[in-house]
Amino acid sequence: MGGLLSAASSSINPGIYLGWGDVTIQLGNLIVIVVMLVLFGLALVLPFPGGRERK
């Protein structure tokens, strides 16, 4: 059991960090933020299905 835990903990790496001035962010978090902003922008631009048909 102890060998399994040590093998699992040795494969964990700290990740890739990007820095710009005083700002530091992990690459995975940056990707999630960019995808969320793109989806938010698409939600603002794309019309709802059937939203243009008014009676």
All heavy atoms as a GROMACS GRO file, in nm:
protein
  402
    1MET      N    1   0.083  -0.119   0.000
    1MET     CA    2   0.000   0.000   0.000
    1MET      C    3   0.087   0.125   0.000
    1MET      O    4   0.057   0.219  -0.070
    1MET     CB    5  -0.093  -0.004   0.121
    1MET     CG    6  -0.186   0.113   0.127
    1MET     SD    7  -0.316   0.093   0.008
    1MET     CE    8  -0.445   0.179   0.086
    2GLY      N    9   0.192   0.126   0.079
    2GLY     CA   10   0.281   0.242   0.084
    2GLY      C   11   0.350   0.267  -0.048
    2GLY      O   12   0.373   0.381  -0.087
    3GLY      N   13   0.384   0.159  -0.118
    3GLY     CA   14   0.448   0.174  -0.249
    3GLY      C   15   0.354   0.236  -0.351
    3GLY      O   16   0.395   0.313  -0.437
    4LEU      N   17   0.225   0.203  -0.342
    4LEU     CA   18   0.126   0.258  -0.434
    4LEU      C   19   0.109   0.408  -0.412
    4LEU      O   20   0.102   0.486  -0.507
    4LEU     CB   21  -0.009   0.187  -0.415
    4LEU     CG   22  -0.123   0.233  -0.505
    4LEU    CD1   23  -0.090   0.208  -0.650
    4LEU    CD2   24  -0.250   0.162  -0.466
    5LEU      N   25   0.108   0.449  -0.285
    5LEU     CA   26   0.094   0.591  -0.256
    5LEU      C   27   0.217   0.669  -0.300
    5LEU      O   28   0.205   0.780  -0.352
    5LEU     CB   29   0.067   0.613  -0.107
    5LEU     CG   30  -0.069   0.568  -0.056
    5LEU    CD1   31  -0.078   0.585   0.094
    5LEU    CD2   32  -0.180   0.644  -0.125
    6SER      N   33   0.334   0.614  -0.279
    6SER     CA   34   0.455   0.685  -0.320
    6SER      C   35   0.466   0.692  -0.472
    6SER      O   36   0.514   0.791  -0.526
    6SER     CB   37   0.579   0.620  -0.260
    6SER     OG   38   0.596   0.490  -0.314
    7ALA      N   39   0.419   0.589  -0.542
    7ALA     CA   40   0.421   0.592  -0.688
    7ALA      C   41   0.322   0.694  -0.740
    7ALA      O   42   0.348   0.763  -0.839
    7ALA     CB   43   0.388   0.453  -0.743
    8ALA      N   44   0.208   0.707  -0.675
    8ALA     CA   45   0.107   0.804  -0.719
    8ALA      C   46   0.154   0.946  -0.693
    8ALA      O   47   0.132   1.036  -0.773
    8ALA     CB   48  -0.025   0.778  -0.650
    9SER      N   49   0.220   0.968  -0.581
    9SER     CA   50   0.264   1.103  -0.549
    9SER      C   51   0.384   1.146  -0.632
    9SER      O   52   0.407   1.264  -0.653
    9SER     CB   53   0.294   1.116  -0.400
    9SER     OG   54   0.404   1.035  -0.367
   10SER      N   55   0.463   1.052  -0.679
   10SER     CA   56   0.581   1.089  -0.758
   10SER      C   57   0.543   1.129  -0.900
   10SER      O   58   0.620   1.195  -0.968
   10SER     CB   59   0.681   0.973  -0.761
   10SER     OG   60   0.626   0.864  -0.833
   11SER      N   61   0.423   1.091  -0.947
   11SER     CA   62   0.383   1.125  -1.083
   11SER      C   63   0.313   1.260  -1.091
   11SER      O   64   0.282   1.307  -1.199
   11SER     CB   65   0.292   1.016  -1.140
   11SER     OG   66   0.170   1.016  -1.069
   12ILE      N   67   0.290   1.325  -0.978
   12ILE     CA   68   0.224   1.455  -0.977
   12ILE      C   69   0.329   1.563  -1.000
   12ILE      O   70   0.426   1.574  -0.926
   12ILE     CB   71   0.151   1.479  -0.843
   12ILE    CG1   72   0.044   1.374  -0.822
   12ILE    CG2   73   0.092   1.619  -0.840
   12ILE    CD1   74  -0.022   1.380  -0.686
   13ASN      N   75   0.307   1.643  -1.106
   13ASN     CA   76   0.398   1.754  -1.130
   13ASN      C   77   0.326   1.885  -1.104
   13ASN      O   78   0.204   1.891  -1.106
   13ASN     CB   79   0.455   1.748  -1.272
   13ASN     CG   80   0.347   1.743  -1.377
   13ASN    OD1   81   0.230   1.754  -1.346
   13ASN    ND2   82   0.386   1.728  -1.502
   14PRO      N   83   0.399   1.992  -1.078
   14PRO     CA   84   0.335   2.117  -1.039
   14PRO      C   85   0.260   2.188  -1.152
   14PRO      O   86   0.181   2.277  -1.127
   14PRO     CB   87   0.451   2.203  -0.990
   14PRO     CG   88   0.570   2.147  -1.056
   14PRO     CD   89   0.542   2.001  -1.074
   15GLY      N   90   0.282   2.152  -1.276
   15GLY     CA   91   0.212   2.216  -1.386
   15GLY      C   92   0.297   2.324  -1.450
   15GLY      O   93   0.409   2.353  -1.409
   16ILE      N   94   0.239   2.386  -1.551
   16ILE     CA   95   0.307   2.492  -1.625
   16ILE      C   96   0.245   2.625  -1.584
   16ILE      O   97   0.124   2.643  -1.591
   16ILE     CB   98   0.292   2.471  -1.777
   16ILE    CG1   99   0.354   2.337  -1.817
   16ILE    CG2  100   0.355   2.585  -1.854
   16ILE    CD1  101   0.325   2.298  -1.960
   17TYR      N  102   0.328   2.717  -1.540
   17TYR     CA  103   0.282   2.849  -1.497
   17TYR      C  104   0.332   2.954  -1.596
   17TYR      O  105   0.446   2.950  -1.640
   17TYR     CB  106   0.332   2.881  -1.356
   17TYR     CG  107   0.261   2.801  -1.250
   17TYR    CD1  108   0.305   2.675  -1.212
   17TYR    CD2  109   0.147   2.852  -1.189
   17TYR    CE1  110   0.239   2.602  -1.116
   17TYR    CE2  111   0.080   2.780  -1.092
   17TYR     CZ  112   0.126   2.656  -1.057
   17TYR     OH  113   0.059   2.583  -0.962
   18LEU      N  114   0.244   3.048  -1.628
   18LEU     CA  115   0.279   3.157  -1.716
   18LEU      C  116   0.278   3.285  -1.635
   18LEU      O  117   0.188   3.309  -1.555
   18LEU     CB  118   0.177   3.167  -1.831
   18LEU     CG  119   0.157   3.040  -1.913
   18LEU    CD1  120   0.042   3.057  -2.010
   18LEU    CD2  121   0.283   3.004  -1.987
   19GLY      N  122   0.379   3.368  -1.655
   19GLY     CA  123   0.388   3.492  -1.580
   19GLY      C  124   0.399   3.611  -1.671
   19GLY      O  125   0.462   3.606  -1.777
   20TRP      N  126   0.334   3.722  -1.629
   20TRP     CA  127   0.342   3.848  -1.702
   20TRP      C  128   0.340   3.959  -1.598
   20TRP      O  129   0.234   3.990  -1.543
   20TRP     CB  130   0.225   3.858  -1.799
   20TRP     CG  131   0.225   3.980  -1.884
   20TRP    CD1  132   0.332   4.040  -1.942
   20TRP    CD2  133   0.112   4.059  -1.919
   20TRP    NE1  134   0.293   4.150  -2.012
   20TRP    CE2  135   0.157   4.164  -2.000
   20TRP    CE3  136  -0.024   4.051  -1.892
   20TRP    CZ2  137   0.072   4.259  -2.052
   20TRP    CZ3  138  -0.108   4.146  -1.944
   20TRP    CH2  139  -0.059   4.248  -2.024
   21GLY      N  140   0.455   4.013  -1.570
   21GLY     CA  141   0.464   4.113  -1.464
   21GLY      C  142   0.438   4.049  -1.328
   21GLY      O  143   0.504   3.953  -1.290
   22ASP      N  144   0.341   4.101  -1.256
   22ASP     CA  145   0.306   4.046  -1.125
   22ASP      C  146   0.200   3.937  -1.134
   22ASP      O  147   0.161   3.880  -1.033
   22ASP     CB  148   0.254   4.158  -1.034
   22ASP     CG  149   0.365   4.252  -0.993
   22ASP    OD1  150   0.482   4.208  -0.993
   22ASP    OD2  151   0.335   4.369  -0.961
   23VAL      N  152   0.151   3.909  -1.254
   23VAL     CA  153   0.042   3.812  -1.273
   23VAL      C  154   0.103   3.676  -1.309
   23VAL      O  155   0.184   3.666  -1.401
   23VAL     CB  156  -0.054   3.857  -1.385
   23VAL    CG1  157  -0.162   3.755  -1.409
   23VAL    CG2  158  -0.114   3.992  -1.352
   24THR      N  159   0.064   3.573  -1.236
   24THR     CA  160   0.107   3.435  -1.264
   24THR      C  161  -0.018   3.348  -1.267
   24THR      O  162  -0.102   3.355  -1.176
   24THR     CB  163   0.203   3.385  -1.156
   24THR    OG1  164   0.314   3.473  -1.148
   24THR    CG2  165   0.252   3.245  -1.189
   25ILE      N  166  -0.031   3.266  -1.371
   25ILE     CA  167  -0.149   3.180  -1.385
   25ILE      C  168  -0.106   3.045  -1.441
   25ILE      O  169  -0.011   3.037  -1.520
   25ILE     CB  170  -0.256   3.247  -1.475
   25ILE    CG1  171  -0.387   3.168  -1.471
   25ILE    CG2  172  -0.207   3.264  -1.616
   25ILE    CD1  173  -0.505   3.244  -1.528
   26GLN      N  174  -0.173   2.941  -1.397
   26GLN     CA  175  -0.144   2.808  -1.446
   26GLN      C  176  -0.206   2.792  -1.584
   26GLN      O  177  -0.314   2.845  -1.613
   26GLN     CB  178  -0.198   2.703  -1.351
   26GLN     CG  179  -0.151   2.563  -1.384
   26GLN     CD  180  -0.201   2.461  -1.285
   26GLN    OE1  181  -0.287   2.488  -1.203
   26GLN    NE2  182  -0.148   2.341  -1.293
   27LEU      N  183  -0.139   2.719  -1.672
   27LEU     CA  184  -0.183   2.703  -1.810
   27LEU      C  185  -0.323   2.641  -1.818
   27LEU      O  186  -0.406   2.686  -1.896
   27LEU     CB  187  -0.083   2.619  -1.889
   27LEU     CG  188  -0.115   2.596  -2.036
   27LEU    CD1  189  -0.120   2.728  -2.111
   27LEU    CD2  190  -0.014   2.503  -2.098
   28GLY      N  191  -0.351   2.542  -1.737
   28GLY     CA  192  -0.483   2.478  -1.738
   28GLY      C  193  -0.594   2.575  -1.701
   28GLY      O  194  -0.700   2.576  -1.763
   29ASN      N  195  -0.569   2.659  -1.600
   29ASN     CA  196  -0.668   2.759  -1.561
   29ASN      C  197  -0.688   2.863  -1.670
   29ASN      O  198  -0.800   2.908  -1.694
   29ASN     CB  199  -0.626   2.827  -1.431
   29ASN     CG  200  -0.634   2.734  -1.313
   29ASN    OD1  201  -0.702   2.634  -1.317
   29ASN    ND2  202  -0.561   2.767  -1.208
   30LEU      N  203  -0.581   2.902  -1.737
   30LEU     CA  204  -0.592   2.998  -1.846
   30LEU      C  205  -0.676   2.943  -1.960
   30LEU      O  206  -0.759   3.015  -2.017
   30LEU     CB  207  -0.452   3.038  -1.895
   30LEU     CG  208  -0.448   3.138  -2.009
   30LEU    CD1  209  -0.507   3.271  -1.965
   30LEU    CD2  210  -0.306   3.156  -2.060
   31ILE      N  211  -0.658   2.817  -1.992
   31ILE     CA  212  -0.737   2.754  -2.098
   31ILE      C  213  -0.885   2.753  -2.061
   31ILE      O  214  -0.972   2.784  -2.143
   31ILE     CB  215  -0.684   2.612  -2.128
   31ILE    CG1  216  -0.546   2.621  -2.193
   31ILE    CG2  217  -0.781   2.533  -2.216
   31ILE    CD1  218  -0.475   2.490  -2.206
   32VAL      N  219  -0.916   2.720  -1.937
   32VAL     CA  220  -1.056   2.718  -1.892
   32VAL      C  221  -1.117   2.857  -1.900
   32VAL      O  222  -1.230   2.875  -1.946
   32VAL     CB  223  -1.065   2.661  -1.749
   32VAL    CG1  224  -1.203   2.683  -1.690
   32VAL    CG2  225  -1.030   2.513  -1.748
   33ILE      N  226  -1.043   2.959  -1.859
   33ILE     CA  227  -1.093   3.096  -1.863
   33ILE      C  228  -1.118   3.141  -2.006
   33ILE      O  229  -1.221   3.202  -2.037
   33ILE     CB  230  -0.995   3.191  -1.791
   33ILE    CG1  231  -0.997   3.162  -1.641
   33ILE    CG2  232  -1.028   3.337  -1.818
   33ILE    CD1  233  -0.887   3.231  -1.564
   34VAL      N  234  -1.027   3.109  -2.098
   34VAL     CA  235  -1.044   3.148  -2.238
   34VAL      C  236  -1.165   3.078  -2.299
   34VAL      O  237  -1.245   3.141  -2.370
   34VAL     CB  238  -0.915   3.117  -2.318
   34VAL    CG1  239  -0.938   3.129  -2.467
   34VAL    CG2  240  -0.803   3.210  -2.274
   35VAL      N  241  -1.184   2.950  -2.270
   35VAL     CA  242  -1.300   2.877  -2.323
   35VAL      C  243  -1.430   2.936  -2.268
   35VAL      O  244  -1.528   2.954  -2.342
   35VAL     CB  245  -1.289   2.726  -2.292
   35VAL    CG1  246  -1.419   2.654  -2.321
   35VAL    CG2  247  -1.175   2.664  -2.371
   36MET      N  248  -1.432   2.972  -2.141
   36MET     CA  249  -1.552   3.032  -2.082
   36MET      C  250  -1.582   3.168  -2.147
   36MET      O  251  -1.699   3.199  -2.173
   36MET     CB  252  -1.534   3.049  -1.931
   36MET     CG  253  -1.541   2.920  -1.854
   36MET     SD  254  -1.502   2.937  -1.679
   36MET     CE  255  -1.620   3.058  -1.628
   37LEU      N  256  -1.480   3.248  -2.173
   37LEU     CA  257  -1.502   3.378  -2.237
   37LEU      C  258  -1.552   3.362  -2.380
   37LEU      O  259  -1.640   3.437  -2.426
   37LEU     CB  260  -1.373   3.461  -2.235
   37LEU     CG  261  -1.332   3.514  -2.099
   37LEU    CD1  262  -1.196   3.582  -2.107
   37LEU    CD2  263  -1.437   3.610  -2.045
   38VAL      N  264  -1.501   3.263  -2.452
   38VAL     CA  265  -1.547   3.237  -2.588
   38VAL      C  266  -1.693   3.193  -2.587
   38VAL      O  267  -1.775   3.242  -2.666
   38VAL     CB  268  -1.458   3.132  -2.658
   38VAL    CG1  269  -1.520   3.081  -2.787
   38VAL    CG2  270  -1.320   3.191  -2.685
   39LEU      N  271  -1.729   3.103  -2.497
   39LEU     CA  272  -1.869   3.059  -2.488
   39LEU      C  273  -1.962   3.173  -2.448
   39LEU      O  274  -2.073   3.184  -2.499
   39LEU     CB  275  -1.881   2.943  -2.389
   39LEU     CG  276  -1.820   2.811  -2.433
   39LEU    CD1  277  -1.830   2.707  -2.322
   39LEU    CD2  278  -1.890   2.760  -2.559
   40PHE      N  279  -1.917   3.260  -2.359
   40PHE     CA  280  -1.997   3.375  -2.319
   40PHE      C  281  -2.018   3.469  -2.437
   40PHE      O  282  -2.129   3.518  -2.460
   40PHE     CB  283  -1.929   3.448  -2.203
   40PHE     CG  284  -2.006   3.567  -2.154
   40PHE    CD1  285  -2.121   3.551  -2.079
   40PHE    CD2  286  -1.964   3.695  -2.185
   40PHE    CE1  287  -2.193   3.660  -2.035
   40PHE    CE2  288  -2.034   3.805  -2.140
   40PHE     CZ  289  -2.150   3.788  -2.065
   41GLY      N  290  -1.913   3.493  -2.513
   41GLY     CA  291  -1.924   3.578  -2.632
   41GLY      C  292  -2.018   3.518  -2.735
   41GLY      O  293  -2.099   3.590  -2.796
   42LEU      N  294  -2.010   3.388  -2.755
   42LEU     CA  295  -2.101   3.322  -2.849
   42LEU      C  296  -2.245   3.329  -2.801
   42LEU      O  297  -2.337   3.346  -2.881
   42LEU     CB  298  -2.059   3.176  -2.869
   42LEU     CG  299  -1.933   3.154  -2.951
   42LEU    CD1  300  -1.896   3.005  -2.951
   42LEU    CD2  301  -1.951   3.203  -3.093
   43ALA      N  302  -2.266   3.319  -2.671
   43ALA     CA  303  -2.402   3.328  -2.617
   43ALA      C  304  -2.460   3.467  -2.638
   43ALA      O  305  -2.582   3.482  -2.654
   43ALA     CB  306  -2.402   3.292  -2.469
   44LEU      N  307  -2.376   3.569  -2.638
   44LEU     CA  308  -2.426   3.705  -2.662
   44LEU      C  309  -2.456   3.729  -2.810
   44LEU      O  310  -2.548   3.802  -2.844
   44LEU     CB  311  -2.323   3.808  -2.614
   44LEU     CG  312  -2.304   3.819  -2.464
   44LEU    CD1  313  -2.191   3.917  -2.435
   44LEU    CD2  314  -2.432   3.862  -2.397
   45VAL      N  315  -2.378   3.668  -2.898
   45VAL     CA  316  -2.388   3.696  -3.041
   45VAL      C  317  -2.492   3.608  -3.110
   45VAL      O  318  -2.570   3.656  -3.192
   45VAL     CB  319  -2.250   3.678  -3.108
   45VAL    CG1  320  -2.259   3.691  -3.258
   45VAL    CG2  321  -2.151   3.779  -3.053
   46LEU      N  322  -2.494   3.480  -3.077
   46LEU     CA  323  -2.584   3.387  -3.146
   46LEU      C  324  -2.727   3.404  -3.096
   46LEU      O  325  -2.750   3.416  -2.976
   46LEU     CB  326  -2.538   3.242  -3.122
   46LEU     CG  327  -2.402   3.206  -3.180
   46LEU    CD1  328  -2.365   3.064  -3.141
   46LEU    CD2  329  -2.401   3.221  -3.330
   47PRO      N  330  -2.822   3.405  -3.188
   47PRO     CA  331  -2.962   3.421  -3.146
   47PRO      C  332  -3.018   3.290  -3.089
   47PRO      O  333  -2.966   3.182  -3.116
   47PRO     CB  334  -3.033   3.458  -3.275
   47PRO     CG  335  -2.951   3.394  -3.382
   47PRO     CD  336  -2.809   3.399  -3.333
   48PHE      N  337  -3.123   3.304  -3.010
   48PHE     CA  338  -3.192   3.186  -2.961
   48PHE      C  339  -3.264   3.120  -3.077
   48PHE      O  340  -3.309   3.187  -3.170
   48PHE     CB  341  -3.295   3.224  -2.854
   48PHE     CG  342  -3.234   3.257  -2.722
   48PHE    CD1  343  -3.228   3.389  -2.678
   48PHE    CD2  344  -3.182   3.159  -2.642
   48PHE    CE1  345  -3.172   3.420  -2.557
   48PHE    CE2  346  -3.125   3.188  -2.520
   48PHE     CZ  347  -3.120   3.320  -2.478
   49PRO      N  348  -3.280   2.987  -3.075
   49PRO     CA  349  -3.356   2.920  -3.181
   49PRO      C  350  -3.500   2.968  -3.180
   49PRO      O  351  -3.568   2.964  -3.078
   49PRO     CB  352  -3.347   2.772  -3.146
   49PRO     CG  353  -3.238   2.759  -3.046
   49PRO     CD  354  -3.222   2.893  -2.981
   50GLY      N  355  -3.546   3.017  -3.292
   50GLY     CA  356  -3.684   3.062  -3.303
   50GLY      C  357  -3.707   3.197  -3.238
   50GLY      O  358  -3.821   3.240  -3.222
   51GLY      N  359  -3.604   3.267  -3.200
   51GLY     CA  360  -3.619   3.393  -3.131
   51GLY      C  361  -3.659   3.508  -3.222
   51GLY      O  362  -3.713   3.608  -3.179
   52ARG      N  363  -3.640   3.494  -3.353
   52ARG     CA  364  -3.672   3.601  -3.447
   52ARG      C  365  -3.816   3.596  -3.494
   52ARG      O  366  -3.863   3.688  -3.556
   52ARG     CB  367  -3.579   3.594  -3.567
   52ARG     CG  368  -3.435   3.599  -3.526
   52ARG     CD  369  -3.355   3.684  -3.615
   52ARG     NE  370  -3.218   3.687  -3.561
   52ARG     CZ  371  -3.139   3.784  -3.581
   52ARG    NH1  372  -3.177   3.887  -3.652
   52ARG    NH2  373  -3.018   3.783  -3.531
   53GLU      N  374  -3.884   3.490  -3.464
   53GLU     CA  375  -4.025   3.476  -3.509
   53GLU      C  376  -4.118   3.530  -3.401
   53GLU      O  377  -4.138   3.470  -3.298
   53GLU     CB  378  -4.056   3.329  -3.533
   53GLU     CG  379  -3.972   3.264  -3.641
   53GLU     CD  380  -3.996   3.116  -3.649
   53GLU    OE1  381  -4.095   3.067  -3.593
   53GLU    OE2  382  -3.913   3.047  -3.710
   54ARG      N  383  -4.172   3.649  -3.425
   54ARG     CA  384  -4.268   3.708  -3.331
   54ARG      C  385  -4.403   3.715  -3.398
   54ARG      O  386  -4.415   3.745  -3.515
   54ARG     CB  387  -4.225   3.848  -3.291
   54ARG     CG  388  -4.115   3.848  -3.190
   54ARG     CD  389  -4.114   3.981  -3.121
   54ARG     NE  390  -4.042   3.965  -2.994
   54ARG     CZ  391  -4.012   4.065  -2.918
   54ARG    NH1  392  -4.044   4.187  -2.953
   54ARG    NH2  393  -3.948   4.044  -2.806
   55LYS      N  394  -4.505   3.691  -3.319
   55LYS     CA  395  -4.641   3.696  -3.374
   55LYS      C  396  -4.709   3.824  -3.337
   55LYS      O  397  -4.690   3.885  -3.240
   55LYS     CB  398  -4.722   3.578  -3.322
   55LYS     CG  399  -4.671   3.448  -3.374
   55LYS     CD  400  -4.758   3.334  -3.328
   55LYS     CE  401  -4.704   3.203  -3.383
   55LYS     NZ  402  -4.784   3.093  -3.344
   0.00000   0.00000   0.00000
